[in-house]
Amino acid sequence: MKRLRTGGNKTAIGRYFLSAAVLLCVGLTVFFTCFREKDGENPRELSDSRCTIVRESLAGREEIPLEEYLIGALAVSVPDDYAPEACKAQAVVLRSNVWRLMQECGSSRIRYEELHQESLMMRELYQKWGEDFAENYEKFKKAVSDTKGQSVVYEGIAVALPFFPVSAGATRNGADVLQTGNCPYLRPVPCEEDRYAAEYEQEICIREKEMNRALQELFGAESEVYWKDVTFARDDGGYVTEVIWNDARVSGEAFREALSLASACFTITEQEGRLYIVTKGVGHGLGMSLYCAGKMAENGTDYREIIRYFFPDCEIIKN
């Protein structure tokens, strides 16, 4: 078990919280808006070649072709040594999330920030990979080109496909996390391989007073909220779904982020005024476990099978 001691609420796992943006993407689907210079595009006529990601910065506006965006997004979301079939599965997942937004908006021009998924530009890829640039770039480019035009639909409808680093032993039920019945394709599936991940189990240590103050801020209370006065509601996988204090409730994910925990699947023990929080898994646990997908690919599983495993009843189509 990786043990991390800290006097505050910072841990060494902050880099993994990129996946939390994907969960936000799923939960706020109905609120997404798009940037477009041309209204009224027919979603049926949209294609990979016409899709453009519009990225604004201090340097000005950049218009990024979809396939270039996907290469940069792969570089952010998976390890450099990720198995080729797992890279393909992730490329399809990333493309599907773009396509869902394109179809909802009826536009082939999408604002970068609306995707809630970081992607590295070419210059940033050079900085990241250095002398390994050519090898890594070609690997991710091949994953994107080999799956060109492929996306995932549920009952013919483009859907959001969340992903995360490591599960607590199984993925979560979408209805428990998103509190909606509109995600039947997000069902729990076993991920036994995840239990062998280096960061599957981690521990942080904080002072009791820090916990109480964090709870005070979460609940917007006028004074400290004693941690033993709160109740943790959990789903079948052991993840905390709600933190309850009196009549107030906050989500388990909000609590996780407030304390910079690896996941919302955790236990708390007290010892001499300090709280030891042990977490299992990394990320929100919804959708595809990247670690498990990588192991499946290493064992010979095709990328299509990987996608069907994590997103039951979904279909891979080619646009």
N, C-alpha and C positions, 0 to 999 in steps of 0.2 A: 504494500500500500504506500502510495506517495504521501509523505507527511510534509505539510507546510505550516510553519508557525508564523503568526503575524500579530502585531499589536493593533492593526487596523483592519480594514475590510478589503484589502487588496490581496490577490493571490497571483500565482504565476500562470494562471490559466485564462487570463483575459482574452488572449488571442482566439479562443474558441467561441466567443460570444457573437461572432459574425453570423452564426447559424440562427441566432435569436431574431435577426432581421427577417429571415425567411418565415418564421412563425408569425411575425407582425404582418408580413405580406399576405399570409393566408387569412388571418383574422380580420384584416381591413380591406378585403377584396372589393367590397361594394363602395368603398370611398376613393378608389384610385381614379385619377384623372390623367388625361394624356395631352401632350403637346402636339399640335398639328397645324400645318400651314394650309392643308387641303382637307375640307370637311366632306363627309358623305362617302368615304371610300367603302367599297363593298368588301366585307370581311372575307368572302369567298375568293376574292382576287388578290388577297395579300399573300406574299411569299417571302422566303428567306432573302432572296436577292433584292427585294424592295424594302426590307426592314432596315431602319436606321435608328441608332441610339444617339440621342442628342445630349451632349454633355457640356454644361456651362462651367466655366472656371474664370479665374482672374485673367488668364491668358486669352480668353475668348471662347467662342463656340466651336466644338468639335463634333463632326458627324461620323459616327463609327458604324461600319457595316456589321450586321448581326454576327457573322462568323468570326470576325475579329474580336468582338465583344465576348463571345463564348470562349475563345482561347484564353483571354485575360481572366475571365471568371473561373475557368478551370484551374488556372494557376493559383488563384486565391483559395479555392474551396477544397482542393485535394493535394496530397503530398506529391512531390516531384517523382517519387518512385512508385506511384500508384499503378496497379495492374491495368493493362490496356483495356480489357473488357469493362472494368469498373470505370475507367475514364470515359468510355463510350456511354455507359449508363448515366453518368453525371452530365455529360454533354446533352443527352436527350432531356434529362430533367430540367436543366437550365434553359434549354430552348423552349420547352413546354411552358415554362413560367413566362417567358417573353411572349409566346404565341397567345397565351390566355389573355394577357393584357392587351395585345394588339386586337384581338377579336372583341373584347369588351368595349374597347374604345373605337373600333372601326377605323383605326389609323395605323399606318406602317411607320409612323414617326413617334418614338417613345422617349420620354424624358428619362435620363439615366437614373435620377433619384427615385423615380416611381417604381423601379425594379427592386429596390432594397437588396441589391446584390453587388458587392464591390467587384470591379474588373480592372486589371492592370493594363495600362497602355504599353505600347511597344518599348518606349524608353524605360518604363518601370520594370518591364520584363528583363531588359538588359541589366539593369541594376540588381535585380533579384538573382539572376542565374549566372551572371558573369561569363566565365569560360564554358559553362555548360548550356549557354543559351541555345545554340543550334540544335543540340540533342533534345532538350526539353521542349523547345518550341515545335519541332517537327512531331514529337510524340503527341502533344495536345492538339496540334493542327490536324493530325491524322484522325484522332478521336472525333473531332468536329466534322471533318469531311466525310468520314465513313458513315456518319449518321445524318448526313445533310438532309434537311427537310423533315426529319422524323420528330414527332411530338406525341404526347400522351393525352388521350381523351377518356372520359367516363360517360358511357351511354351517349357517345357522339359529341359531348361537350368538353371543351378545353377546361382543365382544372388546375388549381395551384398544387404544386408538388413540393412539400417541405422536405428538408434534409438536415442532418446534424452529425456531429462527430462520432459519438459512442453512446449506445443505449445502456440501460441498467439491466439488460438481459432480455428485453423484448421492446418492441416499439409500442407506442401508446395509442389508445382509442381517440380518434379525432373528436368525437362527441364530448369526451371528458375534458379535452384541452380547450376546444373552441366553443363549447357549450352551444352547439348547433347540430341539427340533424342533417345538414346538407353536405356531409363528407363521409358517405358510407364506404368510400374507397380507402379511407384511412383507418385501418383496423390493426389490432395488435398482432405482430408476428414474432416468433422467437428469434433471438440473436445471440445464441450461446457463445459464439466466437468473441463477442464483445467483452466477455468476462476475463479474457486473457490480454486485453489491451493494457498498455503500460499505465494509462491514466484512468482506468476503469474505476478505481477506488482512491479517493483522496481525502485528506483531513486538513482542516484549518482550525486554529484556536483563536478565540476572541474573548475579551473581557465581558462579563455579564452585563456591565453597564453599557457597553457599546451595543449589545443586542437590544437592550431596552430602548436606547435612543433611536436605533434604526427602526424599531417598531413604532415608536412615537411619530417619527417622520412619515412612515408608511400610512399610518392611520390618521395623520393630521391631528393628533391629540395634543392637549395643552400641557401635559406632563408625561414623564416616562411611562411606557407601557411595560409592565413586568412580563417577561417572556413566559413564565409559567401560567400566566392568566390567559394565554391564547391557546386556541385549539387548531390542530393541523388536520384538515380533511385530505384523504388520499384516494387515489384511484387503485385499480387492481394491480398495477405494476409497482406500487409503492411511491409513486410521485405525489408530491403535495399539490393538490388542486386549488385549495383555498386556505388562507390563514384567517381565523375568526377571532374577533375580540368584541365582547358584548354583542351588539347587533351589527357591527361593522365587519366587512369582509374585503380582503385583497387577494389577488391571485397568487398561486404558488410561484409563478414565473416572476411576478413583481418582487416577491420576497427573495427569490434567487438572485435577481439582478441587484437588489439593494445591498446584499451581503457579498456580492461577487462569488457566488457558489458555482461549482462546475455544473450542477444540475439541481432540479427540485426534488430529486429522490435522495433524501438525507435522513440521518438520525442525529440527535443532539444528546450529549451526556455532559453532566456538570461535575467539576472537580475543583475545589478550593477557589471559588469565585471566577473560574474560567469555564468557557463552554467549548467543547470539542465537537465539531460538526463533521461527520463523515458522509461524503457524497458517493453515489454510484452513477456512473455514466457521465457524459459530457454533452451539454446542450439540452434542448427541449424534449427530445425523445419522440418527436412526431415525424412520420414519413420514413425516409430512407436513412439507415445508419451507414455512414460512409465507411466506417471501419469494417463492419460486417460485409458490406458490398465488396470491399477490397479483398477480403478473405475468400468470399464466394468466387470471385474472379480468379484468384490464385489457384483455386481448386478446380478450375475448368468450367465454371458457369458462364454461359453466354450473357451478354448485356441485356438482351431482351428478357431472359429468364429472371435476371436480377430485378428489373423494373416490375415485372409481373408479380414477383414475390413480395415486394414492399408495397405495391399498389394493386391489390387484388381487384379483379373484375375490370381493370382498365385495359385499354387497347392502344397499341402503338400504330400510328398512321403516318403516312408520308404526304406532306403538303405539296 
